[in-house]
Amino acid sequence: MTETLTQIDLPPSFPDHTQLPEEDGTFVFAQRAVGKNFQEHPQSILLTDSLGSVLQQLHPDGHYAIGQDCGIYWRETDPPEKGAEAPDWFYVPNVPPLVKGEIRRSYVLWREFMAPLIILEFASGNG
């Protein structure tokens, strides 16, 4: 009886939130510069603040993520930003708010396997 070993070439691992772009020219994710952060819209801040006590009751362990002007990478594409959307606000239950001790730069669906439960896009402009 002989045993044959076959080498299997695995695809490269998917990038995580630290390896993906934060802008693509058509939409801009949160810029981590002075005066700008992921909480750009006043509506986002108001919504997050309003839901704070409810979210604490639902998630006493703090395991939920809120994204504000933050990209959701929902499929792997080349270039990567073509597989992303950047809604004004989203909520994902049962995921840690930090990844490896860092604030999320984006939400990477293929890493978490948990789709956002609520996604909002606010109407804006001058009319």
C-alpha positions in Angstrom: 0.0 0.0 0.0 1.4 3.3 -1.0 0.4 6.8 -0.1 0.6 9.7 -2.6 0.8 13.2 -1.4 -0.7 15.9 -3.5 0.3 19.5 -3.0 -2.7 21.9 -2.9 -2.0 25.5 -3.8 -4.1 27.6 -1.5 -5.3 31.0 -2.7 -3.7 34.0 -0.9 -5.5 35.0 2.3 -8.1 37.8 2.0 -6.9 41.2 3.2 -8.1 42.6 6.5 -9.3 46.1 7.3 -5.7 47.4 7.7 -4.7 46.3 4.2 -7.7 47.7 2.2 -7.9 51.3 0.8 -9.9 53.9 2.6 -10.9 55.8 -0.6 -11.3 55.1 -4.3 -12.0 58.5 -5.9 -15.8 58.0 -6.1 -16.4 57.7 -2.4 -14.2 58.6 0.5 -14.1 56.6 3.6 -13.4 58.3 6.9 -10.3 60.3 6.8 -8.3 59.9 10.0 -6.9 63.5 9.8 -7.3 66.5 12.1 -10.9 67.7 11.9 -12.3 64.6 10.1 -13.1 61.2 11.4 -15.6 58.5 10.8 -18.3 60.5 12.5 -18.7 63.2 9.9 -22.5 63.4 9.7 -24.3 65.0 12.6 -27.2 62.5 11.9 -24.8 59.6 12.5 -23.6 61.0 15.8 -27.2 61.7 16.9 -28.3 58.2 16.0 -25.4 56.5 17.7 -25.8 58.6 20.8 -29.5 57.9 20.9 -29.1 54.2 20.6 -26.2 54.0 23.1 -28.3 52.8 26.2 -30.3 50.3 24.1 -27.1 48.8 22.6 -25.5 48.5 26.0 -28.6 46.5 27.2 -28.5 44.3 24.1 -24.7 43.9 24.2 -23.5 44.1 27.8 -20.2 42.6 26.6 -19.8 45.5 24.1 -19.7 43.2 21.1 -21.2 45.2 18.3 -19.8 47.5 15.7 -21.1 50.9 14.5 -19.7 52.2 11.3 -20.1 55.8 10.2 -18.9 56.8 6.7 -16.9 53.6 6.8 -16.5 51.1 4.0 -18.1 47.7 4.0 -16.0 45.3 1.9 -18.6 42.7 0.8 -16.7 40.9 -1.9 -13.1 40.6 -3.0 -12.4 42.4 -6.3 -9.4 43.9 -8.1 -9.1 46.7 -7.3 -10.4 46.0 -3.8 -12.5 49.2 -3.5 -14.8 48.0 -6.3 -16.1 45.5 -3.8 -17.0 48.0 -1.2 -19.8 50.4 -0.3 -19.5 53.2 2.2 -22.9 53.9 3.8 -23.4 56.8 6.2 -24.2 54.5 9.1 -24.4 50.8 9.9 -24.8 48.4 12.8 -23.4 44.9 13.1 -24.3 42.8 16.2 -22.1 40.3 17.9 -18.7 41.4 16.5 -15.9 43.1 18.5 -15.7 46.8 18.1 -11.9 46.6 17.8 -9.8 44.4 15.6 -6.5 43.4 17.1 -6.8 46.4 19.4 -7.4 48.9 16.6 -10.5 50.9 15.7 -12.0 49.4 12.5 -11.0 51.3 9.4 -13.7 49.4 7.5 -15.9 46.3 7.9 -14.6 43.3 6.0 -17.5 40.9 5.5 -15.3 37.9 4.4 -13.4 38.2 7.7 -16.4 38.4 10.0 -19.1 36.3 8.3 -21.7 38.5 9.9 -23.6 40.9 7.7 -24.6 44.3 9.0 -28.1 44.2 10.5 -28.9 47.8 9.7 -27.5 50.0 7.0 -28.5 53.7 6.5 -27.8 56.3 3.9 -28.9 59.8 4.8 -30.4 62.2 2.3 -28.1 65.2 2.1 -27.5 68.3 0.0 -29.3 71.6 -0.5 -32.6 70.4 -1.7 
